[in-house]
Amino acid sequence: MSRVNHALKNMKFSMFFYLVFLVLQFISRKLFLDNLGNEFMGLSDTLRSFLGFLNLAELGIGAAVGFSLYRPIFNKEHGRINELIALFGHLYKKIGLFVIIAGIVLSLFFPLIFDTLNAPLTVVYYTYYTFLFGMCLNFFFNYHVILLQADQKDYVITSNSQSINLLKIVIQCIIVFYYQSVYGWITLELIYYIVNSYILRRKVKQIYPWLSINQKTTNSVLKTNPEIITKVKQISFHKLGAFVTGGTDQILIFAFISIETVAFFGNYQLVFSRLLQLVNTAFAGTAAGIGNLVAENDKDNINKVFWEMMALRFYIGGVAIIVLYFVTEPFILVWLKDTTYVLSKSVLLLFLLNMFIMQIRVPVDHFKDAYGLYQDVWAPVVQSFINLIMSIVLLQYFDLAGVLLGTTIAFSIVILLWRPYFLFKHGFKANLWVYWKRFLVLIVSLIIPFYICYELQKYISLGEINLLHLILYSLKILMLTVLIYTPIIYISSLGFRNVSKRILSFIMQKK
């Protein structure tokens, strides 16, 4: 099966499950807020952020091994694949032990950290250890799924995990609605982790019968793979940067503002992160496809595919931010039915800007990873430092918007300026000015339709705020955006014209 077919198969599964999951999660979030309260939802979001900090121990091992798997998969070297998976498992089990110990030590401080919480500490500990248990299952039992990801079989993970997750959320909704049981909600999370872990492990055995699932290894395996250890050390800094930039926001909000604000922040984050995750999951197979493409070393094709992906990400991200700019606030009112949950316009704009940057960074990141370019270890350290310091300083003046503005500043310096330079110099070995000319054209081709839509949407009335009117209003805004943005980016971007022709050609072949 070709790279395109693999990617499209991943997309079909991902789109179906995430669209269903998206609708259900918004319904369940409203139900959980009403029946479990803002405090508990803020608590669960905060605890996940704490565990994100512990997950730094993973140190990017998955990315390093995933990169190393591309060529053996391409050449069907089963022996080498077994060796790499064994190495991955050996390292992950050591990390799992560290995470368990560090997690227990962290939990000893909960009486001090959550001293103002109204909920009993038993709820805090049960929730925390459930999440910790689910994370550790990945380290000890499910590390083999990295082979599915590297082999462009993300649809296997998506179809199984999301099916179980959907069932879990439905049962959680029933229990919360009838019994308002926090313990029931947490117990179902625990059951989900166990069942999902068991099924994924079975699927790996079925798809790769030649894979040694329980192969024993010793520290000697580290000596025979020094290049991976080097990559792990380099990626660890990037892992740190990613966490500090995206994972500390809720901790800062909890520490400097309030735990209820964490829940309000989480509502908006749910809207934007799920849409971002929907797109990223739909294109999840492209990361492995790019690894395969780079392994073939066809420079003309690599350049062509890069700009196709950039244009497509710009288009998807551009349509999303234009529509969401006008639709988010009425959506929050229809969804949660309370103006308390509506955050300021400045917070909305910063959420959208950060989401857009996260969308258009993906092609650069994927190609950078495919070339194994992780040696710029200072960049994530600088990004982390800028983000943390600026967020702490700016929240004193701008409250919640200051936290997001700190992230925007860090993104702009490292993600938008440094990473493209690093990729073009060490990966593509091409003139950076070529990148900036085409990138700026894409920026202008978004700003123009955004302004036009801003002026024209004044003539589109929402009317009374209810679900039906919101749907009709959203469709009108979407149609307006597509009709204006599509011809502008098609005319201005060769990459968009190429990817449009590729998609149309594929559709015609399927007919």
Secondary structure, DSSP 8 states (H G I E B T S, - for coil): --HHHHHHHHHHHHHHHHHHHHHHHHHHHHHHHHHHHHHHHHHHHHHHHHHHHHGGGGTTHHHHHHHHHHHHHHHT-HHHHHHHHHHHHHHHHHHHHHHHHHHHHHHTTHHHHTTT-SS-HHHHHHHHHHHHHHHHHHHHT-TTHHHHHHTT-HHHHHHHHHHHHHHHHHHHHHHHHHH--HHHHHHHHHHHHHHHHHHHHHHHHHH-TTS-TT----THHHHT-HHHHHHHHHHHHHHHHHHHHHHSHHHHHHHHT-HHHHHHHHHHHHHHHHHHHHHHHHTTHHHHHHHHHHHHT-HHHHHHHHHHHHHHHHHHHHHHHHHHHHHHHHHHHHHH--GGG---HHHHHHHHHHHHHHHHTHHHHHHHHHTT----THHHHHHHHHHHHHHHHHHHHHTHHHHHHHHHHHIIIIIIIIHHHHHIIIII---HHHHHHHHHHHHHHHHHHHHHHHHHGGGS---S-SHHHHHHHHHHHHHHHHHHHHHHHHHH-HHHHHHHHHHHHHHHHH-
